[in-house]
Amino acid sequence: MTLLIIPTLALVAFTATSPLTTVRISTPLTAAQPPAGFKLIERKSGPISITLRVPDSGVFAGEAIDIEFRVTDSSKVDPVFGATGIPRVVSKAVITMPEMAGMPEQRPKIHTEGIPGDYGIECFFPHGGEYKIALTLQIPGIQEAVRTDFLVDVRDEAAPGTRKAVVKPYTLDVKAKGTPKPGEESGLQFTIRETKSKAIVKDFDIAHTKLAHLLIVSKDLSWFAHEHPVQQPDGSFTHNQIFPAGGQYYTFMDVAPRGAGSQILMGSVKVAGTTPAAIPLVPSATTNAVDGIKASLKGTSNIPIGKSLPVTFQLTDTSTGDAITDLEPYLGAFGHLMIIHADGQTVVHSHPAEDEVGIAQSKRGIVTFNARFPKAGIYKAWGQFQRGGKIVTIPFVIPVGGAK
């Protein structure tokens, strides 16, 4: 489940002690600048410049990558290297995804490079969309910290085989206690490990009131569960699940290792017994009714691939036809939307906007999610809402990119 990013960066905030100007570098590259194949984006405040270096070839989601920046002082010019690089800058970075409400922030490491003034942000983007990289720089000799915000437009995953195999920062081990059987409670254990060290990850940030969200689906996506495993003293998570039938089930753990941001890690469980015939995924109507709630789906016709877009559930009462105005917060949000591709390899877990406008609309039965479909095909979507203390799950099957 790797997703492609090609960053387009824009500075949206910068505070320093002198007026801000914006300059795009057009001078020849020097030994202190990167080789051909990089875009240079420079921002200046007085003699201080911050230049971000972005590979022309793009940055791909699901891959660990250093995004470099250079900090220079133009009041000190070297005849060969130009403005002098500033060493010993104390830097901090916070990466967020404004369009995905409630996503935990990333706090990546920043290291020095081989040339004074050069630094690298150790980035990992879990999926496509627009991210914000906020830098705070404490520059020697300047009392006030310099702050910059860059918006990064992240595209989706590269086609299989077009990139070298990459190592994910985290892995998921799934173990069952005994042999899971249909109709019986099965004990499951989920362990998240650092890929390189194999160490068990024990510290997690909370996302929507939980340390972990677990999605379990049958291979044909006809059966679905959204659960919340309990963390154990050794750092693993456990959950007891009753499966409806034999066969293969996908498991997706949505977790946020401390400071690393949201990660969706995939595993599987094999359940004993006869596997029922797969239920074909056929595009559904744009309305569906479950447990007294009728949902009309808006924004799913002619869906563009690889672009974030609003998907709206307009909810009415099936008995009265009136808009539903008594939704209750569920796990800190007025709704949850899970979207899974038919191949079981692409997953989106989204929540509605949590600003005043989004909350006001949700209270009128209009719940809008930010969604993204990174490739063509058939997707199964489940909207979840709470009313009268009961969780109602409303499914839809959505074709994307001409899929039938």
TORBA-482162 format. One record per residue (C-alpha): residue number from 1; residue in one letter; x, y, z. Coordinates in steps of 0.001 Angstrom, whole numbers. Layout:
BEGIN
<node NUM, A, <X, Y, Z>> ...
//
This chain:
BEGIN
<node 1, M, <0, 0, 0>> <node 2, T, <2378, 2698, -1195>> <node 3, L, <1120, 6043, -2406>> <node 4, L, <2810, 8620, -4622>> <node 5, I, <3669, 12177, -3713>> <node 6, I, <4948, 14842, -6044>> <node 7, P, <5285, 17888, -3802>> <node 8, T, <4214, 21337, -4902>> <node 9, L, <5318, 23595, -2088>> <node 10, A, <3987, 26980, -1047>> <node 11, L, <5048, 29057, 1930>> <node 12, V, <1998, 30119, 3890>> <node 13, A, <3524, 31484, 7094>> <node 14, F, <6848, 32998, 8059>> <node 15, T, <7742, 35063, 11120>> <node 16, A, <11070, 36754, 11658>> <node 17, T, <12525, 40076, 12654>> <node 18, S, <12427, 41735, 9215>> <node 19, P, <10010, 41979, 6253>> <node 20, L, <9519, 38848, 4153>> <node 21, T, <10375, 38634, 480>> <node 22, T, <10121, 35660, -1855>> <node 23, V, <12856, 34769, -4328>> <node 24, R, <13117, 31830, -6739>> <node 25, I, <16697, 30738, -7303>> <node 26, S, <17816, 31001, -10920>> <node 27, T, <21585, 31220, -10451>> <node 28, P, <23848, 28341, -11484>> <node 29, L, <24207, 25568, -8936>> <node 30, T, <27315, 25598, -6766>> <node 31, A, <29015, 22863, -4819>> <node 32, A, <26866, 23803, -1823>> <node 33, Q, <23683, 23366, -3836>> <node 34, P, <22123, 20101, -5007>> <node 35, P, <22834, 18633, -8448>> <node 36, A, <20466, 18856, -11388>> <node 37, G, <17145, 17135, -10767>> <node 38, F, <16052, 19207, -7774>> <node 39, K, <13609, 22075, -7487>> <node 40, L, <14861, 24881, -5260>> <node 41, I, <12347, 27017, -3396>> <node 42, E, <13840, 29908, -1432>> <node 43, R, <12361, 32282, 1116>> <node 44, K, <14240, 35279, 2533>> <node 45, S, <13934, 37498, 5566>> <node 46, G, <16708, 40022, 5701>> <node 47, P, <20003, 38186, 5202>> <node 48, I, <18548, 34802, 6247>> <node 49, S, <17430, 32413, 3507>> <node 50, I, <15771, 29016, 3747>> <node 51, T, <15922, 26934, 581>> <node 52, L, <13926, 23726, 269>> <node 53, R, <15181, 21014, -2110>> <node 54, V, <12593, 18766, -3734>> <node 55, P, <13530, 16032, -6234>> <node 56, D, <12131, 16615, -9716>> <node 57, S, <11394, 12891, -9856>> <node 58, G, <8930, 13274, -7006>> <node 59, V, <8574, 11916, -3500>> <node 60, F, <6547, 8740, -3087>> <node 61, A, <4215, 7926, -239>> <node 62, G, <5149, 4862, 1736>> <node 63, E, <8853, 5547, 1294>> <node 64, A, <11189, 7019, 3873>> <node 65, I, <12891, 10059, 2346>> <node 66, D, <14954, 13026, 3460>> <node 67, I, <13594, 16349, 2236>> <node 68, E, <16561, 18686, 2530>> <node 69, F, <16695, 22396, 3240>> <node 70, R, <19561, 24875, 3440>> <node 71, V, <19839, 27851, 5795>> <node 72, T, <22202, 30657, 4712>> <node 73, D, <23304, 34153, 5699>> <node 74, S, <23769, 36472, 2695>> <node 75, S, <25659, 39025, 4806>> <node 76, K, <28539, 36550, 4731>> <node 77, V, <29346, 35592, 1153>> <node 78, D, <31899, 33024, 27>> <node 79, P, <33259, 33688, -3508>> <node 80, V, <32708, 30030, -4467>> <node 81, F, <29739, 28829, -2403>> <node 82, G, <27817, 32099, -2220>> <node 83, A, <25869, 32913, 944>> <node 84, T, <27415, 31160, 3921>> <node 85, G, <25573, 28163, 5326>> <node 86, I, <24551, 28550, 8963>> <node 87, P, <25617, 25621, 11165>> <node 88, R, <24166, 24600, 14528>> <node 89, V, <20602, 25619, 13657>> <node 90, V, <18228, 23916, 16102>> <node 91, S, <15287, 22779, 13987>> <node 92, K, <11926, 21214, 14694>> <node 93, A, <9313, 20016, 12200>> <node 94, V, <5658, 19143, 12533>> <node 95, I, <3816, 17462, 9653>> <node 96, T, <21, 17535, 9590>> <node 97, M, <-2717, 16839, 7056>> <node 98, P, <-5255, 19687, 7266>> <node 99, E, <-7765, 17968, 4992>> <node 100, M, <-7942, 14882, 7231>> <node 101, A, <-9509, 15975, 10501>> <node 102, G, <-8113, 14301, 13586>> <node 103, M, <-5049, 12759, 11974>> <node 104, P, <-2202, 12706, 14525>> <node 105, E, <686, 15006, 13746>> <node 106, Q, <4119, 13776, 12779>> <node 107, R, <7195, 15091, 14531>> <node 108, P, <10016, 13849, 12301>> <node 109, K, <13696, 13927, 13115>> <node 110, I, <15929, 16553, 11501>> <node 111, H, <19621, 15853, 11010>> <node 112, T, <22589, 17796, 9689>> <node 113, E, <23985, 16964, 6258>> <node 114, G, <27636, 16963, 5201>> <node 115, I, <27820, 20692, 4351>> <node 116, P, <27371, 23435, 6986>> <node 117, G, <23877, 24893, 6654>> <node 118, D, <22366, 21746, 5086>> <node 119, Y, <19691, 19792, 6990>> <node 120, G, <17423, 16840, 6232>> <node 121, I, <13835, 16218, 7382>> <node 122, E, <13230, 12468, 7741>> <node 123, C, <9784, 12285, 6123>> <node 124, F, <7252, 9536, 5611>> <node 125, F, <3891, 10257, 3958>> <node 126, P, <1376, 7431, 4493>> <node 127, H, <-956, 8348, 1621>> <node 128, G, <-1884, 10972, -912>> <node 129, G, <-3312, 14400, -133>> <node 130, E, <-2114, 17800, 986>> <node 131, Y, <285, 17904, 3919>> <node 132, K, <1695, 20846, 5834>> <node 133, I, <5316, 20854, 6942>> <node 134, A, <5860, 23444, 9663>> <node 135, L, <9487, 24290, 10446>> <node 136, T, <10687, 26138, 13529>> <node 137, L, <14327, 27232, 13345>> <node 138, Q, <16372, 28635, 16200>> <node 139, I, <19287, 30339, 14426>> <node 140, P, <22433, 31219, 16395>> <node 141, G, <22581, 34948, 17062>> <node 142, I, <18867, 35545, 16360>> <node 143, Q, <16669, 35649, 19418>> <node 144, E, <13310, 35109, 17722>> <node 145, A, <12617, 31693, 16189>> <node 146, V, <11984, 31576, 12451>> <node 147, R, <8835, 29681, 11446>> <node 148, T, <7814, 28535, 7978>> <node 149, D, <4897, 26443, 6732>> <node 150, F, <5082, 24518, 3476>> <node 151, L, <2042, 22902, 1840>> <node 152, V, <2929, 19682, 51>> <node 153, D, <570, 18333, -2606>> <node 154, V, <937, 14565, -2329>> <node 155, R, <-53, 12351, -5224>> <node 156, D, <-941, 8697, -4893>> <node 157, E, <933, 5447, -5166>> <node 158, A, <3184, 4645, -8089>> <node 159, A, <2125, 1786, -10350>> <node 160, P, <3525, -1586, -9225>> <node 161, G, <6927, -2317, -10685>> <node 162, T, <7782, 1307, -11447>> <node 163, R, <9762, 1814, -8235>> <node 164, K, <12295, -226, -6326>> <node 165, A, <10855, -2183, -3444>> <node 166, V, <10848, -29, -322>> <node 167, V, <11018, -875, 3360>> <node 168, K, <8128, 383, 5428>> <node 169, P, <9012, 1857, 8810>> <node 170, Y, <6588, -433, 10661>> <node 171, T, <5269, -3968, 10279>> <node 172, L, <2223, -5744, 11696>> <node 173, D, <2268, -9281, 13096>> <node 174, V, <-1143, -10942, 13437>> <node 175, K, <-1494, -14097, 15517>> <node 176, A, <-4564, -16104, 16447>> <node 177, K, <-4932, -18095, 19632>> <node 178, G, <-5630, -21558, 18317>> <node 179, T, <-7502, -22007, 15036>> <node 180, P, <-10231, -19432, 14399>> <node 181, K, <-13554, -21064, 13579>> <node 182, P, <-16763, -19469, 12319>> <node 183, G, <-19337, -18660, 14969>> <node 184, E, <-16799, -18948, 17801>> <node 185, E, <-14951, -16199, 19622>> <node 186, S, <-11364, -16087, 18391>> <node 187, G, <-8539, -14385, 20291>> <node 188, L, <-6331, -12223, 18060>> <node 189, Q, <-3047, -10518, 18879>> <node 190, F, <-1650, -7581, 16890>> <node 191, T, <1977, -6513, 17323>> <node 192, I, <3458, -3425, 15653>> <node 193, R, <7229, -3506, 15203>> <node 194, E, <9883, -1155, 13917>> <node 195, T, <10985, -2688, 10654>> <node 196, K, <14727, -2174, 11086>> <node 197, S, <15165, -2988, 14769>> <node 198, K, <12254, -5463, 15082>> <node 199, A, <11476, -3769, 18411>> <node 200, I, <7854, -3774, 19533>> <node 201, V, <6306, -306, 19344>> <node 202, K, <4684, 515, 22681>> <node 203, D, <4033, 4262, 22557>> <node 204, F, <1198, 5576, 20390>> <node 205, D, <-629, 8848, 19923>> <node 206, I, <-4394, 8811, 20398>> <node 207, A, <-6540, 9276, 17277>> <node 208, H, <-10254, 9824, 17735>> <node 209, T, <-10222, 8701, 21362>> <node 210, K, <-8435, 5387, 20672>> <node 211, L, <-4871, 4108, 20432>> <node 212, A, <-5842, 1717, 17633>> <node 213, H, <-8641, 1296, 15124>> <node 214, L, <-8986, -2188, 13663>> <node 215, L, <-10819, -2856, 10403>> <node 216, I, <-11601, -6484, 9569>> <node 217, V, <-13154, -7431, 6214>> <node 218, S, <-13787, -10651, 4370>> <node 219, K, <-11721, -11099, 1216>> <node 220, D, <-14746, -10277, -977>> <node 221, L, <-15533, -7220, 1235>> <node 222, S, <-19055, -8498, 1912>> <node 223, W, <-18484, -8547, 5698>> <node 224, F, <-17013, -5689, 7720>> <node 225, A, <-16143, -4844, 11325>> <node 226, H, <-14630, -1737, 12937>> <node 227, E, <-13169, -2619, 16328>> <node 228, H, <-10761, -1227, 18933>> <node 229, P, <-8185, -3653, 20341>> <node 230, V, <-6849, -3239, 23866>> <node 231, Q, <-3141, -2666, 24427>> <node 232, Q, <-1294, -5135, 26648>> <node 233, P, <1723, -4519, 28921>> <node 234, D, <4123, -5849, 26273>> <node 235, G, <2851, -3254, 23770>> <node 236, S, <785, -5627, 21623>> <node 237, F, <-2979, -5307, 21163>> <node 238, T, <-5578, -8028, 21652>> <node 239, H, <-9139, -8437, 20437>> <node 240, N, <-11726, -11213, 20473>> <node 241, Q, <-13673, -11585, 17224>> <node 242, I, <-16499, -13826, 16006>> <node 243, F, <-16193, -14516, 12283>> <node 244, P, <-19320, -15359, 10272>> <node 245, A, <-17775, -17982, 7972>> <node 246, G, <-14558, -19677, 6946>> <node 247, G, <-12065, -18127, 4589>> <node 248, Q, <-9529, -15308, 4362>> <node 249, Y, <-10022, -12016, 6189>> <node 250, Y, <-7998, -8824, 5831>> <node 251, T, <-7040, -6872, 8943>> <node 252, F, <-6055, -3201, 8881>> <node 253, M, <-4602, -1565, 11990>> <node 254, D, <-4877, 2234, 11944>> <node 255, V, <-2329, 3417, 14520>> <node 256, A, <-42, 6375, 15135>> <node 257, P, <3328, 5430, 16661>> <node 258, R, <4411, 8322, 18876>> <node 259, G, <5459, 11223, 16653>> <node 260, A, <5227, 9234, 13409>> <node 261, G, <1677, 10128, 12370>> <node 262, S, <-1066, 7838, 11142>> <node 263, Q, <-134, 4442, 9701>> <node 264, I, <-2442, 1768, 8249>> <node 265, L, <-764, -1622, 8564>> <node 266, M, <-2164, -4686, 6845>> <node 267, G, <-2350, -8332, 7941>> <node 268, S, <-4681, -11268, 7487>> <node 269, V, <-6435, -14063, 9356>> <node 270, K, <-7382, -17490, 8045>> <node 271, V, <-10628, -18895, 9482>> <node 272, A, <-11276, -22634, 9301>> <node 273, G, <-14327, -24037, 7561>> <node 274, T, <-15879, -23741, 4148>> <node 275, T, <-15315, -20461, 2356>> <node 276, P, <-18617, -19224, 926>> <node 277, A, <-18805, -18222, -2719>> <node 278, A, <-17546, -14689, -3198>> <node 279, I, <-20248, -12050, -3489>> <node 280, P, <-19483, -9946, -6582>> <node 281, L, <-18874, -6247, -5997>> <node 282, V, <-21480, -4550, -8141>> <node 283, P, <-21806, -749, -8158>> <node 284, S, <-24701, 184, -5910>> <node 285, A, <-27367, 2851, -6060>> <node 286, T, <-26489, 6170, -4464>> <node 287, T, <-29102, 5696, -1746>> <node 288, N, <-29233, 3042, 952>> <node 289, A, <-31230, 2628, 4157>> <node 290, V, <-30098, 840, 7317>> <node 291, D, <-31728, 765, 10773>> <node 292, G, <-33966, 3784, 10237>> <node 293, I, <-31390, 5957, 8478>> <node 294, K, <-31533, 6629, 4760>> <node 295, A, <-28280, 7855, 3255>> <node 296, S, <-28032, 9637, -76>> <node 297, L, <-24466, 9672, -1342>> <node 298, K, <-23252, 12823, -3094>> <node 299, G, <-20013, 13443, -4984>> <node 300, T, <-19324, 9923, -6277>> <node 301, S, <-20128, 10320, -9972>> <node 302, N, <-17175, 10680, -12364>> <node 303, I, <-14658, 10469, -9541>> <node 304, P, <-11182, 11726, -10503>> <node 305, I, <-8294, 9421, -9697>> <node 306, G, <-5671, 10722, -7308>> <node 307, K, <-7452, 13876, -6178>> <node 308, S, <-8982, 14674, -2817>> <node 309, L, <-12682, 15399, -3041>> <node 310, P, <-15681, 15785, -739>> <node 311, V, <-18028, 12816, -355>> <node 312, T, <-21261, 13693, 1403>> <node 313, F, <-23795, 11499, 3201>> <node 314, Q, <-27171, 13239, 3350>> <node 315, L, <-29046, 11468, 6145>> <node 316, T, <-32815, 11354, 6600>> <node 317, D, <-35185, 9383, 8809>> <node 318, T, <-36719, 6493, 6868>> <node 319, S, <-40091, 6824, 8614>> <node 320, T, <-40566, 10601, 8408>> <node 321, G, <-38300, 11671, 5540>> <node 322, D, <-36977, 14476, 7721>> <node 323, A, <-33311, 15360, 7982>> <node 324, I, <-31617, 13625, 10899>> <node 325, T, <-30681, 16209, 13495>> <node 326, D, <-29854, 13937, 16419>> <node 327, L, <-26559, 12359, 15382>> <node 328, E, <-24286, 11701, 18320>> <node 329, P, <-20483, 11919, 18333>> <node 330, Y, <-18913, 8501, 17799>> <node 331, L, <-15251, 8222, 18784>> <node 332, G, <-14957, 11993, 18751>> <node 333, A, <-16559, 12581, 15333>> <node 334, F, <-20040, 12727, 13803>> <node 335, G, <-19110, 9977, 11383>> <node 336, H, <-16414, 7635, 10132>> <node 337, L, <-15846, 6611, 6523>> <node 338, M, <-13829, 3542, 5549>> <node 339, I, <-13051, 2905, 1872>> <node 340, I, <-11311, -240, 602>> <node 341, H, <-10379, -1163, -2974>> <node 342, A, <-11583, -4531, -4274>> <node 343, D, <-8009, -5823, -4247>> <node 344, G, <-7774, -5209, -492>> <node 345, Q, <-4554, -3210, -878>> <node 346, T, <-5787, 388, -724>> <node 347, V, <-7544, 1748, 2360>> <node 348, V, <-8816, 5179, 3432>> <node 349, H, <-10122, 5986, 6929>> <node 350, S, <-11645, 9464, 6959>> <node 351, H, <-13612, 11721, 9306>> <node 352, P, <-15787, 14785, 8670>> <node 353, A, <-14488, 18303, 9123>> <node 354, E, <-14412, 19348, 12770>> <node 355, D, <-14635, 23100, 12245>> <node 356, E, <-17790, 25087, 13042>> <node 357, V, <-19198, 24691, 9546>> <node 358, G, <-18606, 20935, 9464>> <node 359, I, <-20135, 20395, 12894>> <node 360, A, <-23167, 22556, 12041>> <node 361, Q, <-23785, 20595, 8833>> <node 362, S, <-23433, 17255, 10617>> <node 363, K, <-26066, 18341, 13113>> <node 364, R, <-28402, 18852, 10137>> <node 365, G, <-27738, 15383, 8784>> <node 366, I, <-25225, 16482, 6125>> <node 367, V, <-21936, 14736, 6855>> <node 368, T, <-19070, 15473, 4449>> <node 369, F, <-15844, 13497, 4363>> <node 370, N, <-12624, 14161, 2500>> <node 371, A, <-11959, 11108, 332>> <node 372, R, <-9378, 10024, -2185>> <node 373, F, <-9345, 7194, -4716>> <node 374, P, <-5726, 6536, -5755>> <node 375, K, <-6441, 4127, -8611>> <node 376, A, <-9209, 2886, -10862>> <node 377, G, <-11435, 8, -9825>> <node 378, I, <-14319, -919, -7561>> <node 379, Y, <-14337, 315, -3979>> <node 380, K, <-16492, -654, -1014>> <node 381, A, <-17304, 2208, 1350>> <node 382, W, <-18850, 2049, 4800>> <node 383, G, <-20213, 5152, 6518>> <node 384, Q, <-20696, 4823, 10273>> <node 385, F, <-22915, 7049, 12379>> <node 386, Q, <-24266, 6958, 15923>> <node 387, R, <-27895, 7675, 16748>> <node 388, G, <-29709, 6852, 19964>> <node 389, G, <-26593, 5141, 21297>> <node 390, K, <-26503, 2713, 18349>> <node 391, I, <-23806, 2518, 15657>> <node 392, V, <-25325, 2313, 12177>> <node 393, T, <-23111, 1129, 9302>> <node 394, I, <-24257, 2043, 5776>> <node 395, P, <-22367, 450, 2847>> <node 396, F, <-21983, 1550, -777>> <node 397, V, <-20097, 101, -3741>> <node 398, I, <-18454, 2815, -5848>> <node 399, P, <-16887, 2467, -9323>> <node 400, V, <-13892, 4689, -10107>> <node 401, G, <-12192, 5369, -13416>> <node 402, G, <-14704, 3622, -15660>> <node 403, A, <-14812, 421, -13575>> <node 404, K, <-18038, -1594, -13823>> 
//
